[in-house]
Amino acid sequence: MLHDWEAESPGVIERLNADTPLRRAADPDEIAQAAAWLLSDRASYVTGTVLRVDGGMLA
């Protein structure tokens, strides 16, 4: 989907990366690891919070 957007609006990926403190898009595994942690027993005491997995974009 993002590559289609880039094809229609050249430079959009570069602009998005520039707005992210880590200067790159997330690897799908990075997002999956956060979801897996929330589903695990290790997060059993986590309630009522927003876990931002955004590379610091909204920090």
Buried (B, 14 or more C-beta within 10 A) or exposed (E): EEEEEBEEEEEEBEEBEEEBEEEEEBEEEEEEEBEEEEEEEEBEEEEEEEEEBEBEEEE
